[in-house]
Amino acid sequence: MAGFTAVRLDEIEEFSDGRCPWRPVRHHLGIKSFGINAWTAREAGDRLINEHDEGETEDHQEELYFVQDGRARFELDGESVDAPAGTFVHVQPGVKRTAFGEEAGTTLLAIGATLGKPYVAVGWEVWAQVNPLYEARRYAEAADRALEVLAEHPEYVAPLYNLACCESLAGRTDDALEHLRRAIEAWEPFRELAAKDSDFDPIRDEPGFKSLLEK
């Protein structure tokens, strides 16, 4: 078996979580040591990456962005940064960031990992296919679709945790507790995340949920 893969960016299927469409480069190539994905603006002014702060996530990733084509405009803690093709933008976890395509066809690569920790491919890329149902509050449908995603990609833990969230919100208490238990066993940081996740408010007083939060 060859120890390499070559693929054009436009050969990677574009997905959308209902916000910004992107191409899941890491997932497509099976990369396990770092995250990398690509966004392309269809029209000038399109948002390339959703506004977020990696310091508010569990993995606190530092990220490196590279403008492959076109021209991007970053907003970093309220400061505007012009980024024509060929520009690298390195952003630390605590900085609020978003970016827009200043030209149609602007393509942005994002590479990320957590300083001092091994990278864990949790599979948010495949969960993104379910996220529009979650955002629409169609929690039972989202849970059903998440089960299908897990059957296709049992190696990922994010869909398992998010399945538990949807089951909690859909009133499927026993299923939510079981899948949350499995998610925590697979990735310990989910225990702390569940403790403050409002998706589990419907089952927060359940003895089974309380026991899952105990280390």
Secondary structure, 3 states (H helix, E strand, C coil): CCCCCCCCHHHCCCECCCCCCEECHHHHHCCCCCEEEEEECCCCCCEEEEEECHHHCCCCCEEEEEEEECEEEEEECCEEEEEECCCEEEECCCCCEEEEECCCCCEEEEEEECCCCCCCCCCHHHHCCCHHHHHCCCHHHHHHHHHHHHHHCCCCCHHHHHHHHHHHHCCCHHHHHHHHHHHHHHCCHHHHHHHHCHHHHHHCCCHHHHHHCCC
